[in-house]
Amino acid sequence: MTPTLIGRWQSRIYLLATIGVLVTLPFAFKDGVQQFHPVFFWVLFYVGLFGLGWDILYTRLQKLLWDHDWPGAIQLIAAIFEGVFLALLINYVGLPNVSRDNFDLVTYIIHYSVVWVFIYMASWVVMRLMFPRARYRGGAWIGKWPKVN
């Protein structure tokens, strides 16, 4: 299946809003229930926000590949690039609600990696089980169903 831009966006938002939030909860409560760290959810939000822009670039790059596919190895390279970009942006520029003062690079790397691995596994297994016909619509799971004659 070659995901379209809409399919990429829907998958990214769905996976970050479900799997991403569930995986982020232990990080947000790492010091106990009384000590909540919202910075992890802000990082997750910025991963999704910037990811919508990255998906435009990825869709264009995908069309340059001979089979117009986006294999898992390229997904890993893209994830590393996205993670490094966001870490540099937070560390040198800062983002609203995520400042250099409350940003720990080691914890960021662990959080980003764990979220990415769970989302990667969910996109290759769970999404295909929950939305089996999405592959016929470029990965889009919301939208018009194609007519079958």
KOLDREN-128779 format. One record per residue (C-alpha): residue number from 1; residue in three letters; x, y, z. Coordinates in steps of 0.5 Angstrom, whole numbers, plus 500, padded with zeros to 3 digits. Example, Ala and Ser with C-alpha at 12.3 -4.5 7.8 and 13.67 -1.06 7.14 Angstrom:
2
(node 1 Ala (525 491 516))
(node 2 Ser (527 498 514))
***
This chain:
149
(node 1 Met (500 500 500))
(node 2 Thr (503 507 498))
(node 3 Pro (500 512 503))
(node 4 Thr (497 518 500))
(node 5 Leu (498 525 504))
(node 6 Ile (491 524 507))
(node 7 Gly (492 517 509))
(node 8 Arg (499 519 512))
(node 9 Trp (496 525 516))
(node 10 Gln (490 521 519))
(node 11 Ser (494 515 521))
(node 12 Arg (499 520 524))
(node 13 Ile (494 524 528))
(node 14 Tyr (490 517 530))
(node 15 Leu (497 514 532))
(node 16 Leu (499 520 536))
(node 17 Ala (493 521 540))
(node 18 Thr (492 514 542))
(node 19 Ile (498 510 542))
(node 20 Gly (502 516 543))
(node 21 Val (498 518 549))
(node 22 Leu (498 512 552))
(node 23 Val (506 511 552))
(node 24 Thr (507 518 554))
(node 25 Leu (503 517 561))
(node 26 Pro (508 513 564))
(node 27 Phe (513 519 563))
(node 28 Ala (508 524 565))
(node 29 Phe (508 521 572))
(node 30 Lys (515 519 572))
(node 31 Asp (515 522 579))
(node 32 Gly (509 519 582))
(node 33 Val (501 521 581))
(node 34 Gln (502 527 585))
(node 35 Gln (508 530 580))
(node 36 Phe (505 531 573))
(node 37 His (510 533 568))
(node 38 Pro (506 536 562))
(node 39 Val (512 537 558))
(node 40 Phe (512 530 555))
(node 41 Phe (505 531 552))
(node 42 Trp (507 538 549))
(node 43 Val (513 534 546))
(node 44 Leu (508 529 543))
(node 45 Phe (504 535 540))
(node 46 Tyr (510 538 537))
(node 47 Val (512 531 534))
(node 48 Gly (505 531 531))
(node 49 Leu (504 538 529))
(node 50 Phe (511 538 525))
(node 51 Gly (510 531 523))
(node 52 Leu (504 534 519))
(node 53 Gly (509 538 515))
(node 54 Trp (514 533 514))
(node 55 Asp (508 528 511))
(node 56 Ile (508 533 505))
(node 57 Leu (515 533 504))
(node 58 Tyr (515 525 505))
(node 59 Thr (509 524 500))
(node 60 Arg (513 528 495))
(node 61 Leu (520 524 496))
(node 62 Gln (516 518 496))
(node 63 Lys (514 519 488))
(node 64 Leu (521 520 487))
(node 65 Leu (522 512 489))
(node 66 Trp (522 507 483))
(node 67 Asp (516 503 486))
(node 68 His (513 509 490))
(node 69 Asp (513 506 496))
(node 70 Trp (516 508 503))
(node 71 Pro (519 502 506))
(node 72 Gly (520 501 514))
(node 73 Ala (528 503 513))
(node 74 Ile (526 510 510))
(node 75 Gln (521 510 516))
(node 76 Leu (527 509 521))
(node 77 Ile (531 514 518))
(node 78 Ala (525 519 517))
(node 79 Ala (524 518 525))
(node 80 Ile (531 519 527))
(node 81 Phe (531 526 522))
(node 82 Glu (525 528 526))
(node 83 Gly (527 527 533))
(node 84 Val (534 530 532))
(node 85 Phe (530 536 528))
(node 86 Leu (525 537 534))
(node 87 Ala (531 536 539))
(node 88 Leu (535 542 536))
(node 89 Leu (529 546 536))
(node 90 Ile (527 545 543))
(node 91 Asn (535 546 545))
(node 92 Tyr (537 552 541))
(node 93 Val (530 556 540))
(node 94 Gly (525 553 545))
(node 95 Leu (518 552 544))
(node 96 Pro (512 554 547))
(node 97 Asn (511 550 554))
(node 98 Val (517 546 552))
(node 99 Ser (523 551 554))
(node 100 Arg (531 549 555))
(node 101 Asp (530 549 563))
(node 102 Asn (525 543 563))
(node 103 Phe (528 539 557))
(node 104 Asp (532 533 559))
(node 105 Leu (536 531 552))
(node 106 Val (537 523 555))
(node 107 Thr (529 523 557))
(node 108 Tyr (527 526 551))
(node 109 Ile (531 521 547))
(node 110 Ile (528 515 551))
(node 111 His (521 518 551))
(node 112 Tyr (521 519 543))
(node 113 Ser (524 512 542))
(node 114 Val (519 509 546))
(node 115 Val (513 512 543))
(node 116 Trp (516 511 536))
(node 117 Val (517 504 537))
(node 118 Phe (510 503 539))
(node 119 Ile (507 507 534))
(node 120 Tyr (511 504 528))
(node 121 Met (509 497 531))
(node 122 Ala (502 499 531))
(node 123 Ser (502 502 524))
(node 124 Trp (504 495 521))
(node 125 Val (500 491 525))
(node 126 Val (494 494 529))
(node 127 Met (492 499 524))
(node 128 Arg (492 493 518))
(node 129 Leu (487 489 523))
(node 130 Met (483 495 525))
(node 131 Phe (482 498 518))
(node 132 Pro (483 493 513))
(node 133 Arg (480 496 507))
(node 134 Ala (485 503 508))
(node 135 Arg (490 500 504))
(node 136 Tyr (486 500 498))
(node 137 Arg (485 508 499))
(node 138 Gly (492 510 500))
(node 139 Gly (492 509 508))
(node 140 Ala (486 513 509))
(node 141 Trp (481 510 514))
(node 142 Ile (476 516 514))
(node 143 Gly (473 518 507))
(node 144 Lys (469 515 501))
(node 145 Trp (469 508 500))
(node 146 Pro (470 506 493))
(node 147 Lys (465 503 489))
(node 148 Val (465 496 488))
(node 149 Asn (462 493 481))
***
